[in-house]
Protein backbone atom coordinates (compact mmCIF):
# COMPACT_ATOMS: atom_id res chain seq x y z
CA UNK A 1 0.00 0.00 0.00
CA UNK A 2 1.35 3.39 -0.97
CA UNK A 3 2.02 5.81 1.85
CA UNK A 4 1.85 3.20 4.62
CA UNK A 5 4.77 3.16 7.03
CA UNK A 6 5.14 -0.10 8.92
CA UNK A 7 6.90 -0.52 12.21
CA UNK A 8 9.80 -2.94 12.44
CA UNK A 9 7.63 -5.33 14.46
CA UNK A 10 4.90 -5.23 11.81
CA UNK A 11 7.44 -5.97 9.09
CA UNK A 12 9.04 -8.81 11.04
CA UNK A 13 5.60 -10.33 11.69
CA UNK A 14 4.77 -10.38 7.98
CA UNK A 15 4.66 -13.99 6.69
CA UNK A 16 6.46 -13.09 3.44
CA UNK A 17 9.25 -11.33 5.33
CA UNK A 18 9.54 -14.35 7.62
CA UNK A 19 9.91 -16.68 4.62
CA UNK A 20 12.67 -14.54 3.12
CA UNK A 21 14.44 -14.28 6.45
CA UNK A 22 14.21 -18.05 6.96
CA UNK A 23 15.66 -18.60 3.48
CA UNK A 24 18.53 -16.24 4.33
CA UNK A 25 18.98 -17.78 7.79
CA UNK A 26 18.30 -14.44 9.51
CA UNK A 27 16.53 -14.25 12.86
CA UNK A 28 14.30 -11.32 13.87
CA UNK A 29 16.53 -10.67 16.89
CA UNK A 30 19.47 -10.05 14.54
CA UNK A 31 17.50 -7.45 12.61
CA UNK A 32 16.36 -5.73 15.80
CA UNK A 33 19.96 -5.66 17.11
CA UNK A 34 21.22 -4.25 13.82
CA UNK A 35 18.59 -1.51 13.85
CA UNK A 36 19.35 -0.66 17.49
CA UNK A 37 23.11 -0.44 16.83
CA UNK A 38 22.48 1.79 13.82
CA UNK A 39 20.15 4.02 15.85
CA UNK A 40 22.68 4.34 18.68
CA UNK A 41 25.50 5.27 16.30
CA UNK A 42 23.58 7.87 14.34
CA UNK A 43 20.02 8.66 15.49
CA UNK A 44 19.30 10.62 12.31
CA UNK A 45 20.69 7.98 9.96
CA UNK A 46 18.76 8.02 6.67
CA UNK A 47 16.92 4.81 5.71
CA UNK A 48 19.15 4.11 2.69
CA UNK A 49 22.19 4.03 4.97
CA UNK A 50 20.52 1.48 7.25
CA UNK A 51 19.67 -0.67 4.22
CA UNK A 52 23.28 -0.46 2.99
CA UNK A 53 24.61 -1.52 6.40
CA UNK A 54 22.23 -4.46 6.44
CA UNK A 55 23.18 -5.43 2.87
CA UNK A 56 26.87 -5.41 3.82
CA UNK A 57 26.09 -7.83 6.64
CA UNK A 58 24.05 -10.08 4.35
CA UNK A 59 20.69 -9.07 5.82
CA UNK A 60 17.95 -8.25 3.33
CA UNK A 61 15.72 -5.28 4.18
Secondary structure as UniProt FT lines:
FT   TURN            2..3
FT   HELIX           8..13
FT   HELIX           15..23
FT   TURN            24..25
FT   HELIX           28..41
FT   TURN            43..44
FT   HELIX           47..56
FT   TURN            57..58
//
